[in-house]
Amino acid sequence: MKRFIMLLPLVLAACNSGPKVTAENASVEEVSNKVAAAQGSGSFISPGHWDGKVTITNLDMPGMDKMPPEMAKTMKDKMMKGQEFASCVTEADVKSPKAGMFGGDKSCRYDHFTMAGGTIDAKMTCETAGQKRDMTIKGTYSPDSYHTEVTSSGGQAGTMAMTIDAKRAGACTGKEKS
């Protein structure tokens, strides 16, 4: 999930009038390849420094109902305050996106993935150690900012919903975390 959050600008920093990327029943590598092919001359994704914030809007983990109420409330309150991040999208990232940049690994497949006209709509299913987990991504983007709503359910982690907001803030500083 952390890799997904840090690299989401690569997915969403496309121009509203840019190409359309669609895929069904595709691996994360296949989606990465389609995004790379669609970028053409390299203008599809803007490199640079991105600042963002991830805010948990709903959290329902197995066993939370057995926690002392104050402990559960403290945990939820802390997570719902949001976590800021900074990432650097390099020219190399733009020219050759890696399969893992879309948040999944070899155990994941996109049921569908559509990115075009300033919107993104995707659903991914992952299966690890016999546990199935579904994730949906819906949002809007422009060359310099994005807003997404992500839901994740299944497996031992329970259900979670979050928003991710970010904006391009200029050139990379070298202080961003990968």
N, C-alpha and C positions, 0 to 999 in steps of 0.2 A: 504494500500500500504506500509506503514512504517513497519508493522509487517512482510510483505513479504520480504522486503529488509533486515531486521535485521536477519531473520531466513533462508534466502536462502542458507547459508553455509550448513545447515542440509540437504537440498535437493541435493546439488551439491558436497559435499565433499566425494564422493564415489570413489572407485578405478576403474580405466579404465577397468580392467579385471573382475570387480565384476558382480553381478547378473543384470538381466534386469528387469525393472519394467514397465509394460504397463497397461493402463486402458482406457476404453472408456465409455462415459456417466456415469462418476463416481463422487460421492461427494468428497469433500476435505477430509472427514474422511476416505472414502474407499481408497483413494490414500495414505494417511498417514499409514493406516493399511498395505497396500501392501509394502510400503517402510520398515516399521518395520519388516514385515515377511521376506523380502529379505535380511535384514542385518544379519540374522542368529546369528553368534557368537559375533556380535558387531563390527566386523572389517569393515563393510560397510561404516560407517560414522566415521570420526576422530574427537574426541572432541578437544577443544582448543580455543585459542584467534584468531579471524579473523579480519583483517583490510581491509576495502574496500572503494570504491568510487562509487557513483551514479551520472551519468551525463545525464542530459536531452538533447537529441539530436534534438527533434522536439516538439513544443508545439503549439497547435491551440485550444484555448478556446473560447467558445461563448462570444461575446462582445469585444474580443480583438481588432477587427477592429474599434470599437468606442472609444477606448482609445486614448489619445494623443500619437502620434508616439514615442516621447521620453520616455514616461512612459512604453509603451509596449516593447521598445528596452531594457530599463533598467531591466525590469522584466525578459525578455528572457536571457539577458546577465548574470544576477545573477544566474539563474537556470542552465544555461549551463556551468557554472564554475565547477559545481559538488559539491557534499556534501559527506564528508568523514564520515565513521562510524566504530565502533568497536563493536564486539559481542562476546559472550562467548557461545560455544556449550559445555554443560556439559555431563558427563557420563549418567546422568538421561535422558537428551534430546535424546541421542543416543539410549538408551534402550526403551524409550517410547515416540516417537514423538507425539505431539498433532495435532489434525486435523487442527487447525488454523495456524500451522507453514507454510503452503503452500500458505498463502496469502488470502484465501477466508473465507467465513463464510457459514452458512447454506443456504444462498441465491445463492451460487455459485455451479456450476458443471463443471467438466472437460469434454469437448467434446472429447479430447484425451490427454493422458499423456504418454510419453515414456522417460525413462532415462536408458541409457546403453552405454557401450563402449566409454565413454568419451563425450557423447552428450546428450542434453536434448531438447525435442520438446514437447510443450504443448499448449493447447488452453483451456481457461476457460471462461464461460459465467456466469455473475451474474445479478440478477434482484432484484432491491430494489425500493420500492415505485413506481412500474410500469415503472421504467427506466432500460433498458437493457444495459449492458456494456460487451464488449469482451476484453480479454487480451490474447496475445500470448507470449510465452517464447521460445527462441531458444538460444542455447549456447554450450559451451564446458567446461569440468571440468577435474580436476585431483585430487588426494588426497589432494593437498595443494593449489590449486588455481582454479578460475573459471572466465569465461567471459560470460555474457548473454546479449542478446538484447531483450528488453521487449517493446511491443506496447500495448496501451490501447485506446479503442475508444467507443464512445456512451455515452448516458446519458448527464447530465449537465456539466460534466468535459471536454467534447470535446475529442480531440485526443492528445495523448502524446506518444513519443518514448524515451527510455532511454537505456543506457548501465550500467551494474553493473559489476565491476571488484573487486575481493577480493582475499586475500591469507591468509593462516594460518600462524600465526606469533609466535607460541609457546603455552605455557600454559596460561590459563586464569589468569588475574591479579586481578579480583574482581572490577575493575574500569569500566568495559564495561557496556553499557546501554542495558537493555533487550528490 
